[in-house]
Amino acid sequence: MKITDFKTFVVGNPPPHFGGYSFVFVKLVTDSGIEGIGEVYGATFGPHTMARMTEDTCARHVVGRDPFAIERLWRETYASGFSMRPDISLMGVLSGIEMACWDIVGKAVEKPVYELLGGKVHERLRSYTYLFRSQADAIESGDPVPRDIAVAAERAAEYVKAGFNALKFDPFGGYGPLAPRQPTLESLEYGESYVRALREAVGDECDLLLGTHGQFTTSAAIRVARRLEQYNLLFYEEPVPPEMPEQMALVARRSTIPVATGERLTTKYEFARVLELGAASILQLDLGRVGGLLEAKKIAGMAEAYYAQIAPHLFAGPVLGAANIQISACSPNFLILEGIEQWGGFHAEILKTPIRWEGGYVIPPDAPGLGVELDEDVAARHPYEGDIWPSPRE
């Protein structure tokens, strides 16, 4: 079997844009007629640029290759340009291509990918969502996140009533180009009040996940942790920027809240430093950026040796989400899976068969490959006509 052709799709995610403004998908076509779909995560460049980078990579490294030869294809692409180091944009491209290869392989042998990576060890996968406004409010306000504490508490209670037992949120903000920084006393008080109100709203029925974005200095992150330890948070996400895991390790040692990180990291090499330093005990690898499924499996294996767990990150489309589901199903140290609410809305519309969510859990599919099929007609009806996601400039 050989890969003979490829196609990219740059899709606009309609308002309220839960999961991002756009999704970039790549389809690989083989001479046997089997096709595979993958998703490229890319926020460093505009989605059309990421699609062109994907096409360039496919033309130079993928067409004519055996889709089963994933390890060699990965190594040759990773080493292209004599870089031999993690390049965050190239790894986004390679991740989408790699998961499309696995989709082909699974379909060829009529098995889900998780059966090819060790077999299913979890029958269902605990999931969480970011704390969003209602869709109507998010569209009207142009802001997906509830800033008013009372509204946030009300939304948290609604999510629990719908079946969720874990929610993520970031009440601190300030993750623009001037981060890391010290929060003001006003910001600290608001953040703690936000967390307190959510805990009171959901009681012990729901885990709370502090989803910060690397906006704190090391000392500030420790100050925040000390104020919030009493609310029994499941994890403290990326309390400091990802460049210096040595600093994140200081936070981890000074806090009883488990530290999580990984959405901005890529390849086994960057995650190895996190584990060796004890910077985090929960790895939020993003399958659209980390290097794909096989690389994720290697990272999950390394994490096992440190008694660390994985919690795959998702702020993208459902094909990347489907890859997250595959790696989670076959990883003994899986903790929890990020989703976009109940995987409904446009995330369901763009798939021929939606991802199955039941009472706070995702059910891994039995279909071969990634277990999902892109509805190309829906993709064609929703082209993304913008340039790049809006970026914070504070």
N, C-alpha and C positions, 0 to 999 in steps of 0.2 A: 504494500500500500504506500502511495506517495501523496503528498499535499501538492495540489495542482493550481489552486487559486485561493484568493482571500477577498474579503469585503469588510469595510468598516461602516458603522452606523453611528452618527452623532445625533443623539435624541434629546429633545427638550423635555424636561420634567415639568408638567404644568403646575401652576400655583395650587397649593402653598409651597411647593418645592421641597417637601420633606424628603431628605436624602440627597439634596443638591439641585442645582439648576439644570444640569445636563448629565447624560450618561454616554459613555463611549463603549460600543460593543465591537468585537471582531469575530468574523466567521471564517473558518478554514474549510476548504473543500478538498476532497480526496478523489483519486481516480476510481475508487470503488463506489462512489456516490454517497459515502458517509460524510456528514458535515458536523463540525464542532463549533460551539459558541463560547466566547470568553468576554470578560469585561476589563477594561483598562481604567485604573484609577489615576486621575491626574488633576491636580489643582494648582500645580506650579506653572503650567502653561494653559492656554485656552484649549477647549476640547477639540476644535478643528486642527490645531497644531498637534495635539496628542494623536489624533487620527492619522495625520500625515506621517508622524514618527512611526506609528504602528505599520503603516503601509510600506515605508522605507525598510523597516526591519524585516517584514514578511518577504519583501522582494529579494533582499540580500541573504537572509539566513533561513527562511522557512520553506519557500516553494522548492519542490523537488525532494524534500526530506521525508523520512519515515516518521509518522506521528508517534510511533512507539518509542523512538529513540530520544526520549525527553531529556535525559541527563546530558547527553552530548550536545543536543541543540541548545540547552540552557547554558552549558559551559562556553560554547563558542560565541553565543550572543553576549553573555556577560563579559567575556574577554575582548569583545570587539573594540577597536579604537585604542588598543593597548592600555586601557584604563585599569582593568583588573582590580576594581574597587566598587563598592555600592554607589551607583548613580540613581538617584531617586526617580527620575523621569524614565530612564531606560528600564528600570525594574518594574515600573508601572506597565510599560509596554510589554515586557517579557512575561509579566504575570498574566496578562490577558491572553497572550498567545499560548502560554503553557497550559492554562486551564482549558482552552479550546482543544489542545492536543489530548488532554485527559478525557474530555467529552467524547472525542472520536474513539479513543481506545476503549472506553467503557461501552460505547455503542457497538463497537466491533466484536467485543466478547460478550455482549449482552449482560453487563453487570454494572451496578452503581460504582462510582469511583471509590467510595469507602470500602467496598469489598476487595478492591485491588491494592489498598493501602493498609491492610491488616484486618479488615473486617469490622462490622458494626459492633461496638461495645455499649452504645447508648440507644435505647429504643425511642427515646424522646429527649429533646434538648431544651433545657430551661432557657427562656428568652427574656430580654428586657427591652424597653423602648426609651428614647429620650422623652422628656416631659415637654410636650408640645401644647400650644393653644388648640382649641377646636379648629377644624379646617376653615370654617366660616370666619372665625375671628382672626386667624392667621392671614387669610386672604385680604380681609378688610383693613387690618392694621399694617400689613407688610412685614410683620415680625412674627416668626414662628414660635417664639419662646414667651411664656407668661412672666412678666416682670413684677406685676403686683403680687404680693405675698399671699393675699387671700385667694386670688384667682388661681395661683399655683397650687395651693392646698386643695382647692375644690377640684382642680383637674387631676391631682394625684389620687384623690378618693374615687373619682370616676374611672381612672385606669384600673384601680384595684377591683372595683365592682365589675369591670369588664373581664377580669381574670388574670391581670398582671400581678406578679409577686416581686417585681424588681423595677425600679425607675432610676434614670440618670438625669442629671441637671447640673448647671454651672451658674450659681448666683453671683459670681464675683466679676466676670467679664474682664475687660482690659487686656485682651490677648492680641494686641496689635504689634507693630514693629518696635515699639519702645519697651516691650516686655523683655526680660523679667523686671518686676518692680515690687515695691512695698505697697501693700494696700493701705488706704486711709482707715482711720478708726471708724468712720462712717460706713465704709465698705465692709469692714469686718463685722460690724453690728448688723448690717443688712444681711450679709451672708449667713450669719448664725441664726438670725430670726427666720430666714427662709427655710433653713434646714429644720429648725425647731417646729415650724408650722407644718412642714411635710410629715415629720415624725408623728406629730399629734394627729394629723389627718388620717394616716394609714396604720398607726399603731405598730404592732409586731407582725402584721400580716404581709408586710412588704419590705424588701431590702432597699436601702437608699444608696445610690452610687454617686459620689462626687466627681463630676466629669470636668475637672479643670483642664486647661489647655496650655500648660507650661508658662503661665503668666506671672509666677511668683519667683522672687529670689529664694535662695535656700533658707535664709532666716525667716522670711515671710511665710514660706510653705510650712515651716515648723510651727509658727505662731497660729496659722489657720488650723493645723491639725490639732493643736492643744485645745482650741476652742470647740472643736467638733467631735472629739473622741467620745464624749458622753452620749452621742446620738447613734452609736453603734453602726457605722457605715460599713458597707461590704468592701468598698475600695475607694482609694484616693487616686484619681487618674492624672498622670503626668503633672505632678505638682510643680516641677521646674522644667525648663526646656530640655530637649532630648540630646543636645550635643555633648553634655558632660554627665554621663551616668554616675560618675564619682560624687557629684553633688546630690543627685537623686538618692544615692545610697545613704547620705547623711540624713536625709529626711526619713527614709525608711527606718533607720536605726533610732530615730528620736520620736517615732509615732507608733501607736498601737493600731492605727488604721492600715490595713494592707495597701501597699502601693502597687498601682497598675501602670503599665506603659506599653507603647509599641505601635500606635497608629502612624507615627512618622518615622518609624525605623524600617529597615529593609535588609534582607538576607540574614543568614545564620551568624555572620560575622558581627553585626551590630548587636544582635540579641545575645550572643555569647558574652560580650562585655557586661551587659545588664545582669546576667546570671552570675558571672564570676565576682562581680562587685557587690552582689546582694542588693541591687538598686530597686528591684521589684520582684514580687512573688506571683504576680498575675501578668501574663503577657497578652497584649491586645494586638496580635498580628493581624494585619489587613491583607487578605488574600489577593487583592488587586494591586498591591504595592510590594509585598514582602518577597516576591519571587515565584509565587504560584503555589500549587498544592504540594508538590514534592518538597520544596524548600520549607513550607509550613510544617510538614510532617517531621522533617529533620529538627526544626526548632522545638516542636512539641516534645520530641524525644530527648533533646538536651534538657528541656525544662523538667522532665520527669526526674532526672538525676539530681536536681536541686529541690525536689518536692514543690516545684512551681506549677501553676495551672495556666491554662489558656482560656481567653475570653475574646474570640475573634471580633474585630472592630468592623462596623458597617456605617458608612455615610455615603451611599452610592446606590446603584440599581440592584435589581433582584438576581442578576446572573452572578455578580460577585457574592451576593448573599447566598446563592445556591452552593457556590464553592465553599463558603464558610460552613455551611451545613454538612457538606461531605467530610471536611477535615475534623469537624467537631464529633461527628458520629463515630469515627474510628480512633479517637484519641482518649486514652484512659484518664488523662488529667484535664479533661474539659471541665470548665466551671459554669460558664453562662455565655449566651449568644446575643449579640446586639441585633435588633431588628428595627424596621421602620413601622412602628405601631404593630398592627396585626397582619402586616404584609399585604394589605388591601390597596385600594385606590389604584393609582397608575402602576404601582409595582405589580399588581395582579393583572391589570389590563394588558400590559406589554408581554405577558407570558401566555402561552396557549393553555397551560394548566397552572393555576396559582400555587404558591407555596402553602403548605397545610399548617395552620396554627390552631391549637386547641387549648384553651384554658391556661395560658401562660407558657405553653410549650410548642416547639416546632417538631413535627413528625418527619423524620428523614424519608425521602421518597424511595420507592422500589424501582423506579424507572432507570434505565441504563445511563451511563455517563453522569453528567451533573444533575440529571433528573428534571431539567427544565428545557423548554423550547421557546426561543424568541419569536414573537409574532411580528414578522417583518412588515406586514401591512400597517400595523399600529405604529411601528417605528417610523415608517415612511410618512405617516400622517402627522408626526410630531418632530419635524426637524428642529434642531437647535440653531437659532439664527443670531445668537449673541456672540460675544467674543470670549470673555473669561468671567469666572465667578467674581462678584464684588469682593474686594479685599478690605479688611479693617485698616484704617490709617491713623488711628489715635496714637 
